[in-house]
Amino acid sequence: MGHLITLATCSLNQWALDFEGNTARIIQSIQEAKAAGASLRCGPELEICGYGCLDHFLEQDLYLHCWEMLERILTDKSCQGIILDIGMPILHRNNRYNCRIIALDSKILMIRPKLWLANDGNYREMRYFSPWERPQHVEEYYLPRKIQLIQGAVKVPFGDCVLSTPDTCLGFETCEELFTPKAPHIDMGLNGVEVFTNSSGSHHTLRKLDVRMSLILEATRKSGGIYLYANQQGCDGDRLYYDGSAMIIINGDIVAQGTQFSLNDVEVVTATCDIEEVRAYRFAPSRALQAIQAPTYQRIETNFSLSSDADDIDPFIAPSLKLAPRYHTPQEEIAMGPACWLWDYLRRSKAAGFLVPLSGGIDSCATAAIVFSMCRIVIEAIKAGNAQVIADVQRIAGAFEDEGWLPQTPEELCKNIFHTVYMGMEKQSSVETRSRAQRLAADIGAYHTDMNIDTVFNAEKNLLTQSTGFEPQFKVHGGSATENLALQNIQARTRMVTAYYFAQMLPTVRKRPGGGSLLVLGSANVDECLRGYLTKYDCSSADINPIGSISKTDLKAFIAWASDAFSLPILTEFIHAIPTAELEPIMEDYVQSDEADMGMTYDELSVFGKLRKEAKLGPYGMFQRLVHEWKDKCSPRETAVKVKRFNHFYAINRHKMTTMTPAYHAEGYSPDDNRFDLRPFLYPPFFESWSFKKIDDEVERIEKRAAK
């Protein structure tokens, strides 16, 4: 029996409930795997229906349609001659399970349900599925009637079993199981499994690929084996971007790694491995002693071999070489992740393009730079001959052009799909911000509109005066804090209404055939959302927000990087500009500043966000941590003031998060209310809270001790 085996894993850009499209991509991946000589193909988690179906997993229709699509795969002649590891949900004895279907030559060999479900952060699998809490237990599953006809049998094995071939043994994990302390691959490996697959629906978060990759490498570094990791790639219908990175590892070394960000709907990764290397790696007597005590798995037998004797004597077939892991910098991740997410959203929503209210500040600048990055990635895909991208570009951006037109530069593409609008006020908006907005739009090729909204602002402002006789004033003109805030909010909300008006009408104004409408992009960063430093239903209210879970600190670093990487020197001007909402009149001795308004810096906000969400600390816990970490920059009393100020404003502004624009998930401390960060939006007053009293007592205790 041979010892060289060629294996394939993949990243697929699946879309929730796109049953036929998902199935077509699965079949394409199988065909590409076979063309590369692979004898095993592993696909992403829940790939037939898409991972992000959410409460649709509770519908009977979904399970019926998954079986109908699996029937297509099983009866497709091009999908035979290779072992298939396919993901879909299954109803078994009135329970819903997240399963792997292991099939060969139109027959299902076994069904393996997921043992440990992901149920934290963005994941709610236990809302839809039951965990298979019966390790090594196998029972029988009764197939749907149509599948019985194909199978030539009524039932198949269902449970935690492994697949035995004449030349090796295969085990199957699903996503979260890899991350558990006692992962299934440990006992499977001790029981003689040599090839493992892991089918995932793992989303992108900044700086997290190395954590995931370390766990995958560790899966085989201790006990040896060949590990295939598959993942979704792209936006499948909501805030998450699944960041691919399909890979194959042997004995702790990477031998194949796919892209993390790509516009390819199907990406197949293959490698040739020597199974004898696994056996040699597992020589240690201590491993053998543990193997004897390990639980036994039921082996499902098949006569199909992963290797062939002919390959062993073919000088042109050799084990794949070891590779160094590939990681992107955080700046590259910001440039590529949200950009690919935006492209998927645009092409699947059938919209005519994007519109960004471009203020001249760094947040809207970063949003515009990400759209430009998207255009750069699209142009690269066109040059690479990506047929799907070419078709999408001609449908979305080619409406203005002759048939067969394709853009040659990112600027050409930007001109047709990206619209920016500067909405200024005569006394509030500076010459500098207006100029920066105009020049940035020109440099990236966007269709730019410049206007003042004073007429609308004054009309709204005068409604109160006409009705009550009271004329509100800005703070700099002697008005109260309430008047000052109300006048700022009129401007902010006027901009939101204006942005949507222009988004609906600009395609018609530009004589785009069929008109269409634009997606309005928000540009509130994660720190402003966390602090509530924004007006409810202002420009932060949009269709989607590519930077809503990215910190101001990371955005600045991204803009500095993009200035060189994108050859856009104009971007450096945004970095050095003082962040300002420009909602108050500019005076000789006063210019509105974000950080002054907030009473804290953006860097401090980022720290608070991480302590609140990632370190899981309340106000008192934050103070206890920061009184040590900030000892060189703040006194204990100053630290207490900052901690209490943050938590106070977080609490009174929490209601704003219930209406925030759906944002690309990027940071582990995102305050997204709808899925990632579930907390109340009506809090008791923090200034009267027990935790604040504890902070005050602790400050007094520290100061008394220091005074002795």
C-alpha positions in Angstrom: 0.0 0.0 0.0 1.2 3.5 -0.8 2.3 6.1 1.7 2.0 9.4 -0.3 -1.5 10.9 -0.1 -2.8 14.2 -1.7 -5.4 16.0 0.3 -7.6 19.0 -0.3 -9.3 21.6 1.9 -10.9 24.8 0.9 -12.4 28.2 1.7 -15.8 28.9 0.2 -17.6 32.2 0.0 -21.0 30.9 1.0 -24.1 32.9 1.5 -26.8 32.1 4.1 -29.8 30.4 2.4 -28.2 30.6 -1.1 -28.8 26.8 -1.4 -28.1 26.5 -5.1 -25.2 29.0 -5.2 -23.6 27.3 -2.2 -24.0 23.9 -3.8 -22.4 25.1 -7.0 -19.4 26.3 -5.1 -19.1 23.0 -3.2 -19.2 21.1 -6.5 -16.6 23.4 -8.0 -14.3 22.8 -5.0 -14.7 19.1 -5.4 -13.8 19.2 -9.1 -10.8 21.4 -8.4 -9.7 19.0 -5.6 -9.9 16.0 -7.9 -8.1 17.9 -10.7 -5.2 18.4 -8.2 -5.1 14.6 -7.6 -6.7 14.8 -4.1 -8.4 11.7 -2.6 -10.1 13.6 0.3 -11.9 17.0 0.2 -12.8 18.9 3.3 -15.2 21.8 3.3 -16.4 24.6 5.7 -18.9 24.2 8.5 -22.6 24.2 7.5 -21.5 24.9 3.9 -24.7 23.8 2.2 -27.0 26.3 3.9 -24.3 28.8 5.0 -23.1 29.3 8.6 -25.0 32.5 9.3 -28.6 31.3 8.9 -29.3 32.2 12.6 -33.0 31.6 13.5 -33.6 30.0 10.0 -32.0 27.0 11.6 -35.3 26.5 13.4 -37.2 26.2 10.2 -38.1 22.8 8.7 -37.6 24.1 5.2 -33.9 24.6 5.7 -33.3 20.9 6.6 -35.4 19.8 3.6 -33.4 22.1 1.2 -30.1 20.9 2.6 -31.0 17.3 1.8 -32.1 18.3 -1.7 -28.8 20.0 -2.3 -26.9 17.1 -0.9 -28.8 14.9 -3.4 -27.4 17.1 -6.2 -23.8 16.5 -4.9 -24.2 12.8 -4.4 -25.7 12.3 -7.9 -23.1 14.5 -9.7 -20.7 12.2 -11.5 -17.9 14.7 -11.2 -18.1 14.4 -7.4 -17.2 10.7 -7.3 -13.8 9.0 -6.8 -13.0 11.2 -3.8 -14.0 11.1 -0.1 -16.1 14.1 0.7 -16.4 15.8 4.0 -19.5 18.1 3.7 -21.2 20.3 6.3 -24.9 20.6 6.9 -27.5 20.6 9.7 -29.5 17.5 10.3 -32.7 16.6 12.3 -32.2 13.4 14.2 -34.9 12.1 16.7 -36.4 15.6 16.8 -33.1 17.2 17.7 -31.1 19.6 15.5 -27.4 18.8 15.0 -24.5 20.6 13.3 -23.1 17.7 11.2 -20.4 16.5 8.9 -21.6 14.2 6.1 -18.8 11.8 5.0 -19.6 10.4 1.5 -17.9 8.5 -1.3 -19.2 7.6 -4.8 -22.8 8.7 -4.2 -23.0 6.9 -0.8 -23.0 8.3 2.7 -20.5 6.5 4.8 -21.3 8.1 8.1 -22.7 11.3 9.8 -20.6 12.9 12.5 -22.5 15.5 14.7 -20.7 18.3 16.5 -19.8 17.5 20.1 -19.0 20.9 21.5 -20.9 24.0 20.3 -19.7 27.6 20.0 -21.8 29.7 22.3 -20.0 32.9 23.2 -19.1 36.2 21.5 -20.7 36.2 18.1 -21.8 32.6 18.3 -25.2 31.3 19.5 -25.1 27.6 18.3 -26.9 26.3 21.3 -29.9 28.4 20.4 -30.3 26.2 17.3 -28.5 22.9 17.8 -28.0 20.3 20.4 -24.4 19.1 21.3 -23.7 15.4 20.7 -22.8 14.8 24.4 -22.1 11.1 23.8 -18.4 10.7 22.9 -17.6 7.5 21.0 -21.3 6.7 20.8 -22.8 5.6 17.4 -26.4 4.9 16.5 -28.4 4.6 13.3 -29.9 7.5 11.3 -32.8 6.9 9.0 -32.3 8.6 5.7 -34.9 10.7 3.8 -36.6 8.6 1.1 -34.9 10.2 -1.9 -31.5 9.6 -0.3 -32.4 6.0 0.5 -32.9 5.4 -3.2 -29.4 6.7 -3.9 -27.9 5.0 -0.9 -29.5 1.6 -1.6 -30.1 1.5 2.2 -32.4 2.9 4.8 -30.0 4.0 7.4 -26.3 5.0 8.0 -24.1 5.3 11.1 -24.6 8.6 13.1 -22.3 9.6 15.9 -18.8 10.1 17.1 -17.0 7.5 15.0 -14.0 7.5 12.6 -13.4 6.3 9.1 -11.0 3.5 8.4 -9.5 3.0 4.9 -7.1 0.3 3.8 -4.1 2.7 4.2 -5.0 5.0 7.1 -7.7 6.3 9.5 -9.6 9.6 9.4 -11.2 11.6 12.2 -13.4 14.7 12.0 -13.7 17.8 14.1 -15.8 20.9 13.7 -14.6 24.4 14.5 -15.1 24.9 18.3 -14.0 21.4 19.2 -10.4 22.4 18.3 -10.5 25.2 20.8 -11.7 23.1 23.8 -9.2 22.0 26.5 -9.9 18.3 25.7 -10.3 18.4 21.9 -11.6 15.3 20.2 -8.5 14.9 18.1 -6.5 14.0 21.2 -8.3 10.7 21.9 -8.8 10.1 18.1 -5.1 10.4 17.6 -4.3 8.0 20.5 -6.8 5.6 18.9 -4.8 5.6 15.6 -6.4 8.3 13.6 -3.7 9.8 11.3 -5.7 12.3 9.2 -7.9 14.9 10.8 -10.3 17.4 9.3 -11.6 20.5 10.9 -14.5 22.3 9.2 -15.0 25.9 10.5 -17.1 29.0 10.4 -14.4 31.2 12.0 -14.7 35.0 11.6 -12.1 37.7 11.3 -11.0 39.7 14.3 -7.9 41.9 14.2 -4.7 40.2 15.4 -6.4 36.8 16.0 -5.2 34.6 13.1 -2.0 33.8 15.0 -4.1 32.5 17.9 -6.2 30.2 15.7 -3.1 29.1 13.8 -1.2 28.3 17.0 -4.1 26.0 18.1 -4.2 24.2 14.8 -0.4 23.7 14.8 -0.5 22.5 18.4 -3.2 19.9 17.4 -0.6 17.8 15.6 2.6 19.0 17.3 2.0 16.9 20.4 0.7 13.7 19.0 1.5 13.9 15.3 -0.9 13.6 12.4 -2.1 15.4 9.2 -4.6 18.2 9.9 -6.9 19.8 7.3 -8.5 23.1 8.2 -11.4 24.4 6.1 -13.2 27.8 6.6 -15.7 30.1 5.1 -14.4 33.2 3.4 -16.4 36.3 2.9 -19.6 38.0 4.1 -22.4 35.5 4.3 -25.1 37.9 5.3 -24.3 40.0 8.4 -21.6 41.7 10.4 -19.0 38.9 10.2 -16.3 38.4 7.6 -15.1 34.8 7.6 -11.4 35.0 6.9 -10.5 31.8 5.1 -6.9 30.7 5.8 -7.6 27.1 4.8 -4.4 25.1 5.6 -2.9 21.7 5.8 -0.5 20.8 8.7 1.6 17.7 9.3 3.3 17.0 12.6 3.1 20.7 13.6 4.4 22.1 10.3 2.3 24.0 7.7 2.6 22.5 4.2 -0.2 24.5 2.6 -2.0 27.8 3.5 -4.7 29.7 1.6 -5.5 33.4 1.6 -7.1 35.2 4.5 -8.8 37.8 2.4 -9.8 37.1 -1.2 -12.5 37.8 -3.8 -12.3 34.2 -4.9 -15.6 32.4 -4.3 -13.8 29.1 -4.3 -10.3 28.5 -3.1 -8.9 25.0 -2.9 -5.7 24.2 -1.0 -3.9 20.9 -1.6 -0.8 19.2 -0.3 0.9 15.8 -0.7 1.8 14.2 2.6 3.8 11.1 3.6 1.7 9.1 6.0 4.9 7.3 7.2 6.1 10.6 8.7 3.1 10.5 11.1 4.0 7.0 12.1 7.6 7.8 12.7 6.6 11.0 14.7 4.5 8.9 17.1 7.4 6.7 18.3 7.4 7.8 22.0 6.7 5.0 24.5 4.7 7.4 26.7 2.3 8.0 23.8 1.9 4.3 23.4 1.0 3.8 27.0 -1.6 6.6 26.8 -3.0 5.1 23.6 -3.6 1.8 25.3 -5.8 3.6 27.9 -7.6 5.8 25.4 -11.3 5.3 24.6 -12.1 3.2 21.5 -13.8 4.7 18.5 -16.1 2.7 16.3 -14.4 2.4 12.8 -16.6 2.7 9.7 -14.9 0.7 7.0 -14.4 1.6 3.4 -12.3 -0.1 0.7 -11.3 3.2 -0.8 -7.6 4.1 -0.3 -6.2 7.6 0.0 -2.9 6.6 -1.5 -1.8 4.6 -4.5 1.2 2.4 -5.1 1.9 4.2 -8.3 2.4 7.5 -6.6 5.3 6.0 -4.5 7.4 5.3 -7.6 6.5 8.5 -9.5 9.5 10.9 -9.2 7.3 13.9 -9.9 5.1 13.3 -6.9 6.7 14.3 -3.6 5.7 15.5 -0.2 4.8 19.2 0.0 7.5 21.4 1.5 7.2 23.0 4.9 6.0 26.7 4.8 6.4 29.5 7.3 3.0 30.8 8.6 1.7 33.9 6.8 0.2 36.7 8.7 -1.0 40.2 7.7 -0.2 43.3 9.8 -3.2 44.9 11.5 -3.0 47.7 9.0 -3.3 45.2 6.1 -6.1 43.5 7.9 -8.1 46.7 8.1 -7.3 47.4 4.4 -8.4 44.0 3.2 -11.0 42.5 5.6 -13.6 45.3 5.6 -12.9 45.9 1.9 -13.7 42.3 0.9 -16.8 42.5 3.2 -18.0 45.6 1.4 -17.6 44.1 -2.0 -19.6 41.0 -1.0 -22.3 43.3 0.5 -22.4 45.5 -2.6 -22.7 42.7 -5.2 -25.2 40.7 -3.2 -27.4 43.6 -2.3 -27.8 44.7 -5.9 -27.2 48.3 -5.0 -25.6 50.8 -7.4 -22.7 51.8 -5.2 -21.7 53.5 -1.9 -22.1 57.0 -0.5 -20.0 58.4 2.4 -20.7 61.7 4.1 -17.1 62.9 3.9 -16.4 65.3 6.7 -12.7 65.9 6.3 -12.0 64.0 9.6 -10.1 60.8 10.0 -13.1 58.5 10.5 -14.9 59.2 7.2 -11.4 59.4 5.6 -10.7 55.9 6.8 -14.1 54.7 5.5 -13.3 56.2 2.1 -9.8 54.7 2.1 -11.3 51.2 2.8 -13.7 51.7 -0.2 -10.6 52.7 -2.3 -8.8 49.6 -1.0 -11.9 47.5 -2.1 -11.5 49.0 -5.6 -7.8 48.1 -5.6 -8.6 44.5 -4.7 -11.3 44.3 -7.3 -8.9 45.6 -10.0 -6.4 42.9 -9.0 -9.1 40.3 -9.3 -10.0 41.5 -12.8 -6.4 41.4 -13.9 -6.2 37.8 -12.5 -9.2 36.9 -14.7 -11.7 36.3 -11.9 -14.9 35.7 -13.9 -17.3 36.3 -11.1 -15.7 39.6 -10.2 -15.7 40.7 -13.8 -19.4 39.9 -14.2 -20.2 41.7 -11.0 -18.2 44.8 -12.0 -19.8 45.0 -15.4 -23.3 44.7 -13.8 -22.7 47.3 -11.0 -20.2 49.8 -12.4 -20.6 49.2 -16.1 -24.1 50.7 -16.3 -22.5 54.0 -17.3 -20.3 52.5 -20.0 -20.3 50.6 -23.2 -21.0 46.9 -23.2 -17.9 44.9 -22.2 -16.3 47.8 -20.4 -13.9 47.0 -17.5 -12.1 49.6 -15.4 -8.3 49.6 -15.7 -7.5 51.4 -12.4 -9.1 51.7 -8.9 -9.9 55.3 -9.7 -11.9 54.4 -12.7 -14.0 51.9 -10.6 -14.3 54.5 -7.8 -15.7 57.0 -10.2 -18.7 54.8 -11.1 -19.6 53.3 -7.7 -18.3 55.6 -4.9 -20.0 58.9 -4.0 -18.9 61.3 -1.3 -20.7 64.4 0.0 -19.4 67.2 2.2 -22.2 68.8 4.2 -20.9 71.9 5.7 -22.1 74.9 7.7 -20.8 78.4 7.0 -19.8 79.2 10.6 -19.0 75.7 11.9 -17.1 74.1 9.0 -13.5 75.0 8.4 -11.8 75.7 5.1 -9.3 72.9 6.0 -11.9 70.1 6.4 -13.7 71.1 3.3 -10.5 71.2 1.3 -9.3 67.8 2.7 -12.6 66.2 1.7 -12.5 67.6 -1.8 -8.9 66.6 -2.4 -9.2 63.1 -1.0 -12.3 62.5 -3.2 -10.4 63.7 -6.2 -7.3 61.6 -5.5 -9.3 58.3 -5.2 -11.6 59.2 -8.1 -14.9 59.4 -6.2 -17.9 61.4 -7.4 -17.9 64.3 -5.0 -20.6 66.8 -4.0 -19.9 69.9 -1.9 -22.7 71.8 -0.2 -23.8 73.8 2.9 -26.9 72.8 4.9 -27.4 76.1 6.7 -30.8 76.6 5.0 -32.2 73.3 6.3 -30.6 73.9 9.7 -32.1 77.4 10.1 -35.5 76.2 9.0 -35.5 73.5 11.6 -34.1 75.7 14.3 -36.7 78.4 13.6 -39.6 76.0 14.1 -39.1 76.2 17.9 -38.9 80.0 17.8 -42.0 80.3 15.7 -43.9 77.9 18.0 -42.7 79.1 21.4 -40.9 82.4 21.0 -37.7 80.9 22.4 -34.6 81.2 20.3 -31.8 78.7 21.4 -28.2 79.7 21.2 -24.9 77.9 21.0 -22.7 77.8 24.1 -20.2 80.3 22.6 -23.1 82.7 22.2 -24.3 82.4 25.7 -26.6 79.4 25.4 -27.0 76.7 27.9 -25.6 73.2 27.6 -29.0 71.9 26.6 -29.4 74.6 23.8 -25.9 73.9 22.6 -26.5 70.1 22.3 -29.9 70.5 20.7 -28.4 72.8 17.9 -25.6 70.4 17.3 -28.0 67.5 17.0 -30.1 69.4 14.4 -27.0 69.6 12.1 -26.0 66.0 12.7 -29.5 64.6 12.0 -29.9 66.9 9.0 -26.8 65.3 7.5 -28.3 61.8 8.0 -31.5 62.7 6.1 -29.5 64.5 3.4 -27.1 61.6 2.9 -30.1 59.2 2.3 -31.7 61.7 0.0 -28.6 62.0 -2.1 -28.0 58.2 -2.0 -31.4 57.6 -3.6 -31.1 60.4 -6.2 -27.4 60.6 -7.3 -27.6 57.5 -9.6 -30.6 59.2 -11.3 -28.8 62.6 -11.4 -25.8 60.9 -13.1 -28.2 59.3 -15.6 -27.4 55.7 -14.5 -29.6 53.4 -16.6 -32.4 52.2 -14.3 -31.3 54.6 -11.6 -30.8 52.5 -8.5 -29.8 53.6 -5.1 -26.6 53.8 -3.1 -25.7 52.1 0.2 -24.9 54.8 2.8 -21.8 54.0 4.8 -21.4 55.0 8.4 -18.1 56.1 9.9 -18.4 56.0 13.7 -15.5 54.1 15.2 -15.7 51.6 18.0 -14.5 54.0 20.7 -17.1 56.7 19.9 -19.8 54.0 20.0 -18.5 52.7 23.3 -18.5 56.2 24.8 -21.7 57.2 23.1 -20.0 60.2 21.6 -22.3 60.6 18.7 -25.8 61.8 18.0 -28.5 59.1 17.7 -29.8 59.0 14.1 -27.1 61.3 12.8 -24.4 60.4 10.2 -23.6 57.4 12.3 -27.0 56.0 11.2 -26.4 54.3 7.8 -26.9 51.0 6.0 -23.6 49.4 7.1 -20.4 50.6 8.8 -17.0 49.2 7.8 -15.2 50.9 10.8 -17.8 50.5 13.5 -15.7 47.9 15.4 -12.2 49.4 14.8 -10.5 51.7 17.3 -9.4 55.2 16.5 -5.8 54.2 17.3 -5.9 51.4 14.7 -7.6 53.7 12.2 -4.8 56.2 12.6 -2.2 53.5 12.1 -4.1 52.3 9.0 -4.2 55.7 7.5 -0.5 56.2 8.0 0.2 52.9 6.3 -2.3 53.5 3.5 -0.7 56.9 2.7 2.4 55.0 1.4 0.8 51.7 0.3 -1.9 53.5 -1.7 0.3 56.4 -2.8 -2.1 58.9 -1.2 -0.1 61.6 0.5 -3.3 63.5 1.3 -4.0 61.0 4.0 -1.2 62.3 6.2 -3.1 65.5 6.6 -6.0 63.7 8.3 -3.6 62.1 10.8 -2.4 65.4 12.2 -5.8 67.1 12.1 -7.5 67.6 15.6 -10.5 65.2 15.7 -13.6 67.5 15.8 -17.3 67.1 15.1 -17.5 70.7 13.8 -21.0 71.1 15.2 -20.3 74.4 17.1 -19.3 77.8 15.6 -15.5 78.3 15.2 -14.3 81.2 17.2 -10.8 82.8 17.5 -10.3 81.3 21.0 -12.4 78.1 20.6 -12.4 75.2 18.2 -14.5 72.1 19.2 -12.3 69.1 20.0 -13.6 65.5 20.3 -11.2 64.5 23.1 -11.9 67.7 25.1 -15.6 67.1 24.7 -15.3 63.5 25.9 -13.0 64.2 28.8 -10.7 61.4 27.8 -8.4 60.4 25.0 -9.1 57.8 22.3 -6.3 55.7 23.6 -7.9 55.7 27.1 -11.2 54.7 25.5 -9.6 51.7 23.9 -8.2 50.6 27.3 -11.6 51.0 28.9 -13.2 49.0 26.1 -10.8 46.1 26.5 -11.1 46.0 30.2 -15.0 46.1 30.0 -15.4 43.4 27.4 -12.2 41.3 27.2 -11.1 41.4 30.8 -14.7 41.3 32.0 -14.3 44.0 34.6 -16.8 46.3 36.1 -16.0 49.9 37.3 -14.4 48.8 40.6 -12.3 46.1 38.8 -11.2 48.7 36.2 -10.0 51.0 38.9 -8.1 48.3 40.7 -6.4 47.3 37.5 -5.6 50.9 36.2 -4.4 52.3 39.6 -1.4 50.0 39.0 -1.1 50.3 35.2 -1.5 54.1 35.1 0.6 54.8 38.2 3.2 56.7 36.2 0.7 59.0 34.4 -2.2 59.5 36.9 -2.7 59.7 40.7 -5.2 57.2 42.1 -7.8 60.0 42.4 -7.3 61.0 38.7 -7.6 57.4 37.7 -10.8 57.1 39.7 -12.2 60.2 38.0 -11.4 58.8 34.5 -12.9 55.4 35.3 -16.1 56.9 36.8 -16.4 59.3 33.9 -16.2 56.5 31.3 -18.7 54.3 33.0 -21.1 57.1 33.6 -21.2 58.1 29.9 -21.2 54.5 28.8 -24.3 53.9 30.9 -26.3 57.0 29.9 -25.5 56.5 26.2 -25.9 52.7 26.1 -29.4 53.2 24.5 -27.7 54.5 21.4 -26.2 51.1 20.6 -29.7 49.7 20.1 -29.9 51.7 16.9 -26.3 51.7 15.7 -25.6 50.8 12.1 -24.6 47.1 11.6 -20.8 47.2 11.6 -18.0 45.0 10.4 -16.8 43.0 13.4 -13.1 43.7 14.0 -12.3 44.3 17.7 -12.8 41.9 20.6 -14.3 44.8 22.6 -17.0 45.8 20.1 -20.1 47.2 21.9 -22.4 45.9 19.2 -25.8 45.5 21.0 -27.5 43.1 18.6 -25.2 40.1 18.7 -21.8 40.5 20.3 -22.3 42.6 23.5 -25.7 41.8 25.1 -26.2 44.3 28.0 -29.0 46.5 29.4 -29.6 49.8 27.8 -31.3 51.4 30.9 -28.9 51.6 33.8 -29.3 52.9 37.3 -27.3 56.1 37.9 -23.6 55.0 38.1 -22.7 58.0 40.2 -25.0 56.6 43.0 -23.8 53.0 42.5 -22.2 50.8 45.0 -19.2 50.2 42.7 -18.5 54.0 42.5 -18.7 54.2 46.3 -16.2 51.3 46.5 -13.8 53.3 44.2 -14.1 56.3 46.4 -13.4 54.3 49.5 -10.3 52.7 47.8 -9.0 56.1 46.7 -9.2 57.4 50.3 -7.5 54.3 51.7 -4.6 54.7 49.2 -4.2 58.4 49.9 -4.2 57.8 53.6 -1.6 55.1 53.3 0.5 57.4 51.0 0.3 60.3 53.5 1.8 58.2 56.4 
